[in-house]
Amino acid sequence: MVEATKISKGQVIRHNDALWRVQDSTPAHVGKKGRYMQIKMKRLDDGHTETNRFSSDDDIETVYIDTRKLQYLYPDGQTYVFMDPQSGEQYHLGEGVVEEALPYMTYNTEVKVEFHEDRPLRVKLPPSVVLEVTDTEPAVKGNTATDVTKPATLETGKVVKVPGHIERGAQVKVDTRTGEFQGKA
């Protein structure tokens, strides 16, 4: 149990018999009612989001998260297969667990997966990944030295805006938090 004032973004808490990921935690003060924490959170089971107020005196149960390094292997129907490279153990993760990471993962990509009591919660990506451009318009003379951008399809199917000089086959660095082009790799 932790005081409400110590809860921060990214933590997983147990509230009303469900697991929630804290999306935002803001301290506030209301006259005679005193200090409280306004916490925006997302239920892990179904993605429902809500904002709750907790008194600064309230104790909130945080849950232990186990992070494991796994390697993405392949999709298998409604699940995605990952393997622990050290033990060889395979995990079938549902779409809800991997959906945010899919546009940035290629086969054999190593990622970190968060678990709670052997239940996978989410795939954690590095801040950026390098992906190959599989389709984009050819560079137009005169647009390569300016701030002109064009859409480019990456090997995972994700479409990002890239500078005009980027060609098919180029390796580009993409920010996994924003989905934006960061530079040529």
Backbone hydrogen bonds, N-H to C=O, Kabsch-Sander energy under -0.5 kcal/mol:
donor,donor_aa,acceptor,acceptor_aa,energy
2,V,60,I,-2.6
4,A,58,D,-2.1
5,T,56,S,-0.5
6,K,3,E,-2.0
7,I,4,A,-1.4
10,G,22,V,-3.3
11,Q,8,S,-1.8
13,I,20,W,-2.9
14,R,61,E,-2.8
15,H,13,I,-0.6
15,H,18,A,-2.4
18,A,15,H,-1.0
20,W,13,I,-2.8
21,R,42,K,-2.7
22,V,11,Q,-3.0
22,V,20,W,-0.5
23,Q,40,K,-3.0
24,D,40,K,-1.7
26,T,38,Q,-2.7
28,A,36,Y,-2.7
30,V,34,G,-2.0
31,G,29,H,-0.5
33,K,30,V,-1.6
34,G,30,V,-0.9
34,G,31,G,-1.1
36,Y,28,A,-2.4
37,M,54,F,-3.3
38,Q,26,T,-3.1
39,I,37,M,-0.7
39,I,52,N,-3.2
40,K,24,D,-2.4
40,K,38,Q,-0.5
41,M,39,I,-0.5
41,M,50,E,-3.0
42,K,21,R,-2.4
43,R,48,H,-3.4
44,L,19,L,-2.5
47,G,43,R,-2.1
50,E,41,M,-2.5
52,N,39,I,-2.6
54,F,37,M,-2.7
56,S,35,R,-1.5
58,D,55,S,-1.5
60,I,2,V,-3.5
61,E,14,R,-0.7
62,T,60,I,-0.6
63,V,12,V,-2.2
66,D,115,F,-3.0
67,T,65,I,-0.5
68,R,66,D,-0.5
68,R,113,V,-2.5
70,L,68,R,-0.6
70,L,111,V,-2.8
71,Q,83,M,-2.8
72,Y,109,T,-2.8
73,L,81,V,-3.0
74,Y,81,V,-1.0
76,D,79,T,-3.3
79,T,76,D,-1.6
80,Y,93,L,-2.3
81,V,74,Y,-3.1
82,F,91,Y,-2.8
83,M,71,Q,-2.3
84,D,89,E,-2.9
88,G,84,D,-2.9
91,Y,82,F,-3.0
93,L,80,Y,-2.9
93,L,91,Y,-0.7
95,E,78,Q,-0.8
97,V,94,G,-1.1
98,V,94,G,-1.3
99,E,95,E,-2.3
101,A,98,V,-1.1
102,L,98,V,-1.8
104,Y,101,A,-2.3
105,M,101,A,-0.5
105,M,102,L,-1.3
108,N,72,Y,-3.1
109,T,106,T,-1.8
111,V,70,L,-2.9
112,K,124,K,-1.9
113,V,68,R,-2.8
114,E,122,R,-2.7
115,F,66,D,-3.0
116,H,119,R,-2.3
119,R,116,H,-1.4
121,L,114,E,-3.5
122,R,114,E,-0.9
123,V,97,V,-1.2
124,K,112,K,-3.9
124,K,122,R,-0.5
125,L,123,V,-0.5
129,V,174,V,-2.1
131,L,129,V,-0.5
131,L,172,V,-2.6
133,V,170,A,-2.7
134,T,132,E,-0.6
134,T,153,T,-2.8
135,D,153,T,-1.6
137,E,151,P,-0.6
143,N,140,V,-2.5
150,K,162,V,-2.6
152,A,160,V,-2.4
153,T,135,D,-3.1
154,L,158,K,-3.1
155,E,132,E,-1.8
157,G,154,L,-2.2
160,V,152,A,-2.4
162,V,150,K,-2.9
164,G,148,V,-1.7
166,I,163,P,-1.7
169,G,133,V,-3.2
170,A,167,E,-1.8
172,V,131,L,-3.1
172,V,170,A,-0.5
173,K,183,G,-3.5
174,V,129,V,-2.8
175,D,180,E,-2.8
176,T,127,P,-2.1
177,R,127,P,-0.7
179,G,175,D,-2.5
181,F,161,K,-0.5
182,Q,173,K,-3.3
183,G,173,K,-1.1
185,A,171,Q,-3.0
